[in-house]
Amino acid sequence: MDELKIVNARIVCEDGVFAGGILVKAGRIAAIGDIADAGAAETIDAGGKYVFPGMIDSHVHLNDPGFTWREDFPHGSAAAAAGGVTTIIDMPLQNEPALTNAEIFAAKEKAVAGRSHVDYAFWGGLVPANLGDLEGLDQAGVVAFKAFIAPVSPDYSSTDLGTVRRAMAVLKRFDGLGGFHCEDYYIIKSGEAEAAERAGKNATWRDFLDSRPPSAEIISTRAIIELAREMGVRVHICHVSHPDVAEIIRAARREGVRVTGETCGHYLTFCDEDVIRDGEMLKCAPPLRSAAAREKLWEYVLDGTLGSLASDHSPCRADEKDEKTHGVLGAWGGISGIQSLMQAVFSEGVVKRGCPPSILARASAATARAFGLDHAKGAIRPGLDADLVILDPDREWEITADSLKYLNRNSAFVGLKGKGLPALTLVRGKVVARDGDAIGDLEHGRLVKKRLCRKDRDFYKLGIRRFERPICETPVNGHFPL
């Protein structure tokens, strides 16, 4: 007897939506389409709702082990499950110690085991002192390596471009993926010093925004891409905030540079005026940009340039965000968003802007390919893990602090209203969240490691097109009908 079937579904794939069902056996997708005659121990009636591949959040800071007063895997993974994220890729910083060698990888793997509702993978660190440890980290199982070309928190180290070039020579040996926070260190430090000198403790949110201009992101991104072009390595540009940065990535991909891009739910939802009005909760790096930049950024999501949609979930205690205590420049910079990612992108993109729902399926697939997880994750396809999200496109919502599953329930997304909400989340065929609440035990989530990359497999030019055959030209009642 087969384990589970989902019937009466609108299945969302990279290229469109179709009616059918999904058959699950031993935690994997066994068949899709017409499964009316298939037997199963359990049947879930999707009731005509969308069924998406579970989201892969490529940029998460769960602070575990180490800084667990901000977040930990039990709370962060519960929030992920409730929000339709079925795989977390956790960052190496805001860990104690930072994940910079194979021994630390083993310790983190042990510390996290049995403490997650959803599956997870690890980024490794890329800092000036660990170039000799990169290959060992790859063998241990990290899916990518994170470097900052910008100022960073005291538990980590910024990396200069000369060191990046040396690191790329190492990554090239095993086709490793380098991920970069692209903001120029010296532009930012100069901007912060200027704001402090001019305004001191009276610095405003406009001073903060001006200290991290788009030019800092543009210059740094160009430098990383040129090094990737020279060295022939894979690079991933994290949390792209501005369309001019996305255009650089698009042009490089068309020229064959092995670069992928990522943006975040907050860059697609909020703008700089929200920071000026609401302050500390919307502080992040890179900062939020103009409303016009936000609207144009959506074009690069639609055409696949920004293939990964992430939260950059960066939680903290409320006192760490307090601008009265720390000042505008010293308040914690980061937004908690893993639980809100899928619903915000669906509401802002599909409902408000008329994007096809396939943008979310496409993001899952692109992220899985970029991080070497597409042997198990990222699509609704026979043989892959049954990581699935049933989303109700007609469900209206307002995000409240009480609805969030984080350890610290503060977020820029509190107060946001929209339409379209995950109703059921499955990881490897097991229900892990229902109607906004994580259910089941913490033993289910497991570590996922990348498959070996094939160097001759070029997916960097894939997806550089607008969706060419949506189900219809305009959404009806907030969704694309069959």
C-alpha positions in Angstrom: 0.0 0.0 0.0 1.4 3.4 -0.9 1.8 5.9 1.9 0.1 9.1 0.8 -1.7 10.8 -2.1 -2.7 14.4 -2.5 -5.7 14.9 -4.8 -7.7 17.7 -6.2 -4.6 19.9 -6.5 -3.3 22.7 -8.7 0.3 21.6 -9.0 2.7 24.5 -9.5 5.9 23.8 -11.5 8.6 26.0 -13.0 6.7 26.4 -16.3 3.1 26.6 -15.2 0.2 25.1 -13.2 -1.8 22.0 -13.9 -4.5 20.0 -12.3 -3.7 16.6 -10.8 -2.5 14.6 -7.9 0.7 13.6 -6.2 1.5 10.1 -5.1 4.1 9.7 -2.3 6.0 6.6 -1.3 8.6 6.3 1.4 8.9 10.0 1.6 9.5 10.6 -2.1 7.3 11.6 -5.0 6.3 8.5 -6.8 4.0 9.9 -9.5 2.2 13.1 -10.4 -0.9 13.7 -12.6 -3.8 11.3 -12.7 -3.4 9.1 -9.7 -7.1 8.4 -9.1 -6.6 4.7 -9.1 -3.6 4.6 -6.8 -4.1 3.2 -3.4 -2.7 5.0 -0.3 -2.9 4.7 3.4 -3.7 8.4 3.6 -5.3 10.9 1.3 -5.1 14.7 1.5 -7.7 16.6 -0.5 -6.1 19.9 -1.5 -9.5 21.3 -2.3 -8.3 23.0 -5.5 -5.6 24.9 -3.8 -2.1 25.3 -5.1 0.6 22.7 -4.3 4.1 24.2 -4.5 7.5 22.5 -4.0 8.7 23.4 -0.5 10.8 26.6 -0.5 14.5 26.4 0.0 15.7 29.4 2.0 19.2 30.0 0.9 20.1 32.6 3.5 19.3 31.9 7.2 21.0 32.9 10.4 19.7 30.6 13.2 22.5 31.4 15.6 22.8 27.8 16.8 25.0 26.8 18.5 26.2 29.9 20.2 24.0 33.0 20.1 20.8 31.1 20.9 19.3 34.1 22.8 18.5 35.4 19.4 17.2 32.2 17.7 17.7 28.5 17.7 16.9 25.6 15.4 13.7 24.5 17.3 12.1 27.9 17.0 13.6 28.9 13.6 12.6 25.6 12.0 9.1 25.8 13.4 8.8 29.2 11.8 10.1 27.8 8.5 7.6 24.9 8.6 4.7 27.2 9.3 5.8 29.5 6.4 6.3 26.8 3.8 10.1 26.6 3.9 11.1 22.9 3.9 14.9 23.3 3.6 17.0 25.9 5.5 20.6 26.7 4.3 22.1 28.1 7.5 24.9 30.7 7.5 28.3 30.1 9.2 28.4 33.3 11.2 26.4 34.2 14.3 27.5 30.7 15.4 29.9 30.0 18.2 32.4 29.3 16.9 31.9 30.4 13.3 31.8 27.4 10.9 35.2 27.6 9.3 36.7 24.1 9.4 35.6 20.5 9.2 35.9 19.9 13.0 33.5 22.8 13.7 31.2 21.3 11.0 31.1 18.0 12.9 30.4 19.8 16.2 27.5 21.8 14.6 26.1 18.7 12.9 26.0 17.0 16.3 24.5 20.0 18.1 21.7 20.5 15.6 20.7 16.9 15.1 17.2 16.1 16.4 16.3 19.7 16.8 14.7 20.7 13.5 11.2 20.4 12.0 12.6 20.8 8.5 15.6 19.7 6.5 18.7 21.8 6.6 22.1 22.4 5.0 25.2 24.4 6.1 27.1 27.2 4.5 30.9 27.1 5.3 32.9 30.2 6.2 35.2 32.0 3.8 37.5 34.2 5.9 41.2 35.2 5.5 42.4 32.7 8.0 40.8 29.5 6.6 41.8 29.1 3.0 43.5 25.9 3.9 40.3 24.6 5.4 38.0 25.1 2.4 38.5 21.7 0.8 38.0 19.9 4.1 34.7 21.8 4.6 33.6 20.8 1.1 34.3 17.1 1.9 32.5 17.5 5.2 29.4 18.6 3.4 28.9 22.3 3.2 27.0 23.5 0.1 28.7 26.9 -0.3 31.2 29.3 1.3 30.2 32.8 2.6 32.5 35.8 2.4 31.9 39.5 3.3 33.3 42.2 1.1 31.7 44.5 3.7 31.9 45.3 7.4 30.6 42.3 9.4 29.8 41.4 13.0 32.7 40.8 15.5 32.3 37.0 15.4 33.4 37.0 11.7 36.0 38.6 9.4 35.7 40.7 6.3 37.6 39.5 3.2 39.6 41.7 0.9 39.5 41.1 -2.9 43.1 39.7 -3.0 42.2 37.0 -0.5 39.0 36.3 -2.5 41.0 35.7 -5.6 43.3 33.3 -3.7 40.2 31.6 -2.3 38.7 31.2 -5.7 41.7 29.3 -6.8 41.0 26.8 -4.0 37.3 26.6 -4.8 38.1 25.9 -8.4 39.7 22.6 -7.4 36.4 21.1 -6.3 34.0 23.4 -8.1 32.9 25.0 -4.8 30.3 27.8 -4.7 31.4 31.1 -3.2 28.7 33.3 -1.8 29.3 37.0 -1.3 27.9 39.9 0.7 28.7 42.6 -1.9 29.0 46.0 -0.3 32.3 47.9 -0.5 34.0 48.0 2.9 35.6 51.4 2.5 32.6 53.2 1.1 30.5 52.0 4.0 33.1 52.8 6.7 33.6 56.2 5.2 29.9 56.8 5.1 29.4 55.8 8.7 32.3 58.0 9.8 30.9 60.9 7.9 27.4 60.4 9.5 28.9 60.0 13.0 31.1 63.1 12.6 28.3 65.3 11.2 25.4 64.1 13.4 26.8 61.9 16.2 24.1 60.4 18.3 21.5 62.5 16.4 22.2 60.5 13.1 18.9 59.8 11.3 17.6 56.9 9.3 18.4 58.9 6.2 22.0 59.1 7.4 22.0 55.3 7.7 20.6 54.8 4.2 23.1 57.3 2.7 26.0 55.5 4.4 25.3 52.4 2.4 24.6 53.7 -1.2 23.8 51.5 -4.2 27.2 52.3 -5.5 28.8 50.3 -2.7 26.8 47.2 -3.8 27.4 47.8 -7.5 31.2 48.2 -7.2 31.6 45.2 -5.1 29.4 43.0 -7.3 31.3 44.0 -10.4 34.6 43.1 -8.7 33.4 39.6 -7.6 32.0 38.9 -11.1 35.2 40.0 -12.8 37.2 37.7 -10.5 34.7 34.8 -11.2 35.1 35.5 -14.9 38.9 35.3 -14.6 39.0 32.3 -12.4 36.2 30.3 -13.9 34.5 29.6 -10.6 30.9 29.6 -9.4 29.7 32.6 -7.4 26.4 33.6 -5.7 25.6 37.2 -5.0 23.6 37.3 -1.8 20.6 39.6 -0.9 20.6 41.8 -4.0 18.7 45.0 -3.1 18.9 47.1 -6.3 18.0 46.5 -9.9 21.3 47.9 -11.1 23.1 45.1 -9.3 20.7 42.6 -10.8 21.4 43.9 -14.3 25.1 43.3 -13.8 24.3 39.7 -12.8 22.0 39.3 -15.9 24.6 40.6 -18.3 27.4 38.4 -16.8 25.2 35.3 -17.0 24.5 35.9 -20.6 28.2 36.1 -21.2 28.7 32.7 -19.5 30.0 33.8 -16.1 29.0 31.3 -13.6 27.0 33.6 -11.3 23.7 33.2 -9.6 21.7 35.8 -7.7 19.4 36.0 -4.7 17.0 38.6 -3.4 14.9 38.7 -0.2 11.3 39.1 0.7 11.9 42.4 2.4 13.5 44.0 -0.7 10.4 43.0 -2.7 7.9 44.3 -0.1 9.3 47.4 1.6 11.3 50.5 0.6 13.5 53.2 2.1 10.5 55.3 3.1 9.4 52.5 5.4 12.8 52.7 7.1 12.5 56.5 7.6 9.0 56.1 8.9 9.3 53.0 11.1 13.0 52.9 11.9 14.9 50.1 13.6 12.7 47.1 12.7 13.5 47.7 9.0 17.3 48.2 9.3 19.2 45.6 7.2 22.2 45.4 5.0 22.2 46.2 2.2 19.5 48.6 3.2 16.0 48.9 1.6 16.0 51.0 -1.6 13.6 53.3 -3.3 10.0 52.3 -4.2 11.0 52.6 -7.9 14.0 50.3 -7.4 11.8 47.8 -5.6 9.3 47.7 -8.5 12.1 47.2 -11.0 13.7 44.4 -8.9 10.6 42.3 -9.6 11.5 42.2 -13.3 14.7 40.3 -12.4 12.7 37.8 -10.3 10.4 37.3 -13.3 13.1 36.6 -15.8 15.1 34.3 -13.5 18.2 36.5 -13.0 17.5 36.5 -9.2 16.8 32.8 -9.1 16.9 32.4 -5.3 14.3 34.0 -3.0 15.6 34.1 0.6 14.7 35.6 3.9 18.2 36.6 5.2 16.5 35.7 8.5 18.6 37.6 11.0 16.9 37.7 14.4 17.8 39.5 17.6 16.4 40.5 21.0 14.3 43.7 21.0 16.9 45.5 23.1 19.6 44.9 20.4 17.4 46.7 17.9 16.7 49.7 20.2 17.9 52.9 18.5 17.5 54.9 21.7 20.2 52.7 23.3 22.5 52.0 20.4 21.8 54.9 18.0 20.8 54.5 14.3 24.2 53.3 13.2 24.7 50.9 16.2 21.3 49.2 16.3 21.2 45.6 15.1 20.9 45.3 11.4 18.8 42.4 10.3 15.2 41.3 9.6 13.4 38.2 10.8 11.6 36.8 7.8 11.8 33.1 7.3 8.2 32.5 8.3 6.9 35.4 6.2 8.9 34.7 3.0 6.5 32.6 1.0 3.3 34.4 1.9 4.8 37.9 1.3 6.2 37.0 -2.1 3.0 35.3 -3.1 0.9 38.2 -2.0 3.2 41.0 -3.3 4.0 39.2 -6.5 1.1 37.0 -7.6 -1.8 38.9 -6.0 -0.7 42.5 -6.2 1.5 42.5 -9.3 0.1 39.8 -11.4 3.1 37.5 -11.5 2.5 33.8 -12.3 2.6 31.6 -9.2 5.4 29.7 -10.9 7.9 32.3 -9.7 7.9 30.5 -6.3 8.4 27.0 -7.9 11.1 28.5 -10.1 12.9 29.9 -7.0 12.9 26.5 -5.3 14.3 24.8 -8.4 17.0 27.4 -9.1 18.2 27.4 -5.5 18.4 23.6 -5.5 20.5 23.6 -8.7 22.8 26.4 -7.5 23.5 24.7 -4.1 23.8 21.2 -5.4 20.6 19.9 -3.8 18.6 19.1 -6.9 19.2 15.4 -6.5 16.6 15.5 -3.7 15.0 19.0 -3.4 13.5 21.8 -5.4 10.7 20.5 -7.6 7.6 18.3 -7.8 9.1 15.5 -9.8 9.1 11.7 -9.3 12.1 10.5 -7.4 12.6 13.8 -5.4 11.7 14.3 -1.7 8.1 15.0 -1.2 8.7 18.5 0.2 5.3 20.1 -0.6 3.3 23.1 0.5 -0.5 23.5 0.0 -1.2 27.2 -0.2 -4.7 28.7 0.0 -4.6 31.6 -2.6 -7.8 33.1 -1.2 -6.8 33.2 2.5 -6.4 36.8 3.8 -3.9 37.4 6.6 -2.3 40.0 8.8 1.1 39.1 10.4 1.1 39.6 14.1 3.8 39.0 16.7 1.7 36.3 18.2 1.5 34.4 14.9 5.3 34.2 14.6 7.2 31.1 15.9 10.5 32.8 16.4 12.3 32.9 19.8 12.1 36.7 19.6 8.8 37.6 18.0 9.8 41.0 16.5 9.9 41.4 12.8 9.5 44.1 10.1 6.7 42.0 8.7 4.5 42.5 11.7 1.4 44.5 10.6 1.8 43.5 6.9 -1.5 42.4 5.3 -2.0 40.2 2.3 -3.6 37.3 0.6 -2.4 33.7 0.0 -1.2 31.6 2.9 0.4 28.2 3.4 -2.1 25.8 4.9 -0.1 22.6 5.0 3.6 21.8 4.8 5.1 18.4 4.2 8.8 17.4 4.5 9.6 14.1 2.9 5.9 13.2 2.9 5.3 14.0 6.6 3.1 16.9 7.6 5.2 19.3 9.7 2.9 22.3 9.8 -0.8 23.0 9.5 -2.6 26.4 9.4 0.4 28.3 10.7 1.5 25.9 13.5 4.4 23.5 13.4 3.3 20.0 14.4 5.2 16.7 14.9 8.5 16.2 16.5 11.9 17.8 16.1 13.5 14.4 15.1 12.2 14.7 11.5 14.5 17.3 10.1 17.8 16.1 8.8 21.1 17.4 7.3 21.2 17.5 3.5 24.5 17.5 1.6 25.2 18.6 -1.9 25.6 16.2 -4.8 28.9 16.3 -6.7 28.7 19.1 -9.3 29.3 18.3 -12.9 31.5 21.0 -14.3 30.0 20.6 -17.8 26.5 21.3 -16.5 25.7 24.9 -17.4 22.5 26.2 -15.8 23.7 29.8 -15.6 22.0 30.8 -18.8 18.8 29.0 -17.9 15.9 31.1 -16.8 17.0 34.4 -18.4 13.6 35.0 -19.9 10.3 36.2 -18.8 7.6 33.5 -18.3 6.5 32.9 -21.8 3.4 30.8 -21.2 1.5 31.7 -18.0 -1.8 30.1 -17.5 -3.5 33.4 -18.4 -2.5 37.0 -18.9 -4.1 38.4 -15.7 -4.9 36.8 -12.3 -8.5 36.2 -11.3 -9.4 36.6 -7.7 -5.7 36.7 -6.8 -4.6 33.6 -8.7 -4.1 32.2 -12.2 -6.9 29.8 -13.0 -6.6 26.6 -15.0 
